[in-house]
Amino acid sequence: MKGPLVCVVDDDDAVRLSIGLLVETLGLPVRCFSGALDLMADGEALQNAHCLVLDVRMPGLSGVGLQERLIRLGYSVPIIFVSAHGDVPMVARAMRDGAFDFLQKPFNEQVLLDRVHDAVLLAARRREEAERLTEIQRRLDGLTAREREVMEGMVAGRLNKQIADGLGISMKTVEQHRAKVMEKLQVESLAELVRIVILSERKGLP
């Protein structure tokens, strides 16, 4: 599969085909589904999807219901809702739950293309960020307990002597641990180390 996948879910055959063909003009792979449960059953599509274009009202699981289920499962793929029956409460609910956009049928084709393009870019940035966080976690996991203690002292701005006194170890040992921390985390400056630690804390990494 080349390029970010866009999934279209609509129980209307003509609308589903029309949206699918339209999105393909962006040069992106598209996979179409006649129902929300069909998409849920396709694990590969869910893993690779960078944007979902969902009809709101569908037999069985609705588009909004699918959104809620994906949130519970931990998926953060951008969702664009399209509906001929959209009303204010429905729009408010979908947007409150994190929908990327909500377009009323009949929609302007260029507007849909622009929003799909923007959603795909957002999803790509999210995936890059997730990969970066995974790599940071891997590096942090490689630190020994003592190296973590020294790292915490470094991030707090303590001098080597202060770290040594606080941990009851020699200055030379602190220097050795500092060098290991910098090597394992693949950073070249204290400022870069601080940025990594702050990022990990903001994202909830242990």
C-alpha positions in Angstrom: 0.0 0.0 0.0 1.5 3.3 -1.1 0.6 6.5 0.7 -1.7 7.2 3.6 -5.0 5.3 3.4 -8.3 7.1 3.4 -11.4 5.0 4.4 -14.9 5.9 3.2 -17.9 4.5 5.0 -21.3 5.1 3.6 -24.3 2.8 3.1 -25.3 4.6 -0.1 -23.5 2.8 -2.9 -23.6 5.8 -5.3 -22.3 8.2 -2.6 -19.6 5.8 -1.4 -18.3 5.3 -5.0 -18.4 9.0 -5.7 -16.5 10.0 -2.6 -14.0 7.2 -3.2 -13.3 8.2 -6.8 -13.0 11.9 -5.7 -10.5 11.2 -3.0 -8.4 9.1 -5.4 -7.7 12.2 -7.4 -5.4 13.2 -4.5 -3.2 10.3 -5.4 -4.1 8.5 -2.1 -5.2 4.9 -1.7 -8.9 4.6 -0.8 -10.8 1.7 0.8 -14.6 1.9 0.8 -17.0 0.2 3.2 -20.8 0.0 3.2 -21.0 -0.1 7.0 -19.1 0.8 10.1 -18.9 -2.8 11.3 -17.2 -3.7 8.0 -14.5 -1.2 8.7 -14.1 -2.4 12.3 -13.6 -5.9 10.9 -10.7 -4.8 8.7 -7.7 -4.5 11.1 -5.3 -3.5 8.4 -7.4 -0.6 7.3 -7.8 0.7 10.8 -4.0 0.5 11.4 -3.2 2.3 8.2 -6.0 4.8 8.0 -4.9 8.5 8.0 -8.5 9.8 7.5 -12.0 8.4 7.8 -14.9 9.9 5.8 -18.0 8.7 7.5 -21.7 9.0 6.9 -23.5 9.9 10.1 -26.7 7.8 9.7 -26.1 4.2 8.7 -27.9 0.9 9.5 -26.4 -0.9 12.5 -23.5 1.1 13.9 -23.8 4.8 13.0 -20.9 7.1 12.1 -21.1 8.7 15.5 -21.2 5.3 17.2 -18.2 4.3 15.2 -16.4 7.4 16.4 -17.1 6.6 20.0 -16.0 3.0 19.6 -12.7 4.0 18.0 -12.0 6.4 20.8 -12.5 3.7 23.3 -10.1 1.5 21.4 -7.5 4.2 21.4 -7.6 5.2 17.7 -7.0 8.9 17.0 -7.5 8.9 13.2 -9.0 12.2 12.0 -12.7 11.8 11.1 -14.7 13.9 8.5 -18.4 13.4 8.8 -20.7 13.9 5.9 -24.5 13.9 6.3 -27.7 15.0 4.7 -29.4 15.0 8.1 -26.9 16.9 10.2 -28.4 19.0 12.9 -26.9 21.3 15.6 -26.8 18.7 18.4 -25.3 16.1 16.1 -22.6 18.4 14.9 -21.9 19.6 18.4 -21.6 16.0 19.7 -19.3 14.9 16.8 -17.0 17.9 17.1 -16.9 17.6 20.9 -15.7 14.1 20.6 -12.9 15.2 18.3 -14.2 15.0 14.8 -11.9 16.8 12.3 -14.8 18.3 10.3 -18.5 17.9 9.5 -19.8 18.6 6.0 -23.4 18.8 4.9 -24.5 16.9 1.8 -24.4 18.0 -0.9 -20.9 19.2 -0.1 -18.5 21.2 -2.3 -16.0 18.6 -3.7 -13.0 20.9 -3.4 -13.8 21.6 0.2 -13.9 17.8 0.9 -10.6 17.3 -0.9 -9.0 20.1 1.0 -10.2 18.7 4.4 -9.1 15.2 3.5 -5.7 16.6 2.6 -5.4 18.5 5.9 -6.6 15.5 7.9 -4.0 13.2 6.3 -1.2 15.7 7.1 -2.5 15.9 10.7 -2.5 12.1 11.0 1.0 11.9 9.6 2.3 14.4 12.2 0.6 12.4 15.0 2.2 9.2 13.8 5.6 10.8 13.6 5.2 12.1 17.1 4.1 8.7 18.4 7.1 7.1 16.8 9.4 9.7 18.3 7.9 9.1 21.8 8.3 5.3 21.3 12.0 5.9 20.6 12.4 8.2 23.6 10.7 5.5 25.8 13.1 2.9 24.4 16.1 5.1 25.3 14.8 5.9 28.8 14.2 2.2 29.5 17.9 1.6 28.7 19.0 3.7 31.7 19.9 2.1 35.0 18.3 3.2 38.2 21.4 5.1 39.2 21.6 6.7 35.7 18.0 7.9 36.1 18.9 9.5 39.5 21.8 11.3 38.0 19.7 12.4 35.0 17.1 13.8 37.3 19.8 15.8 39.0 21.1 17.1 35.7 17.6 18.1 34.6 17.1 19.9 37.9 20.2 22.0 37.2 22.3 20.5 40.0 26.1 20.6 39.8 28.1 17.4 39.8 29.1 17.9 43.4 25.5 18.5 44.5 24.4 15.3 42.7 27.3 13.4 44.2 26.5 14.6 47.8 22.8 13.9 47.3 23.4 10.3 46.1 26.3 9.6 48.3 28.7 8.8 45.5 31.9 10.3 44.2 32.2 13.1 41.7 34.0 10.8 39.3 31.1 8.3 39.4 28.6 11.1 38.7 30.7 12.2 35.7 30.7 8.6 34.4 26.9 8.3 34.8 26.4 11.7 33.1 28.4 10.5 30.1 26.3 7.3 30.0 23.1 9.2 30.2 24.1 11.4 27.3 25.3 8.5 25.3 22.2 6.3 25.9 19.7 9.1 25.2 21.7 10.2 22.2 21.8 13.9 23.1 24.7 16.3 22.9 23.7 19.0 25.3 22.0 19.5 28.6 19.3 21.6 26.8 18.5 18.7 24.5 18.3 16.3 27.4 15.9 18.6 29.2 13.7 18.8 26.1 13.5 15.1 25.9 12.6 14.7 29.5 9.9 17.4 29.4 8.4 15.8 26.3 8.3 12.4 27.9 6.6 13.9 31.0 4.0 15.8 29.0 3.1 12.6 27.1 2.9 10.5 30.3 5.9 8.3 29.7 7.3 6.7 32.9 
